[in-house]
Amino acid sequence: MALQVNIKERVFKYKNEELVDPDRNMTPFEVAKFYSARFPELINATIEGPKAVDGKVEYSFDKVAGTKG
């Protein structure tokens, strides 16, 4: 009897936008860094997940509010 491995698709969300997984071998932190060219605030974002949603693995990036002064 052979083992069957099911690899679930990863989904990354930021500001109600679904971001495509650029590389399955990247960590969620590396994905945030990859998308920081488009969304610079992702450099300091918090990462939530993984959560199983509709047969996919979902991560979400949340902007960290900073303080001035």
Secondary structure, 3 states (H helix, E strand, C coil): CCCCCCCCCEEEEECCEEECCCCCCCCHHHHHHHHCCCCHHHHHCEEEEEEEECCEEEEEEECCCCCCC
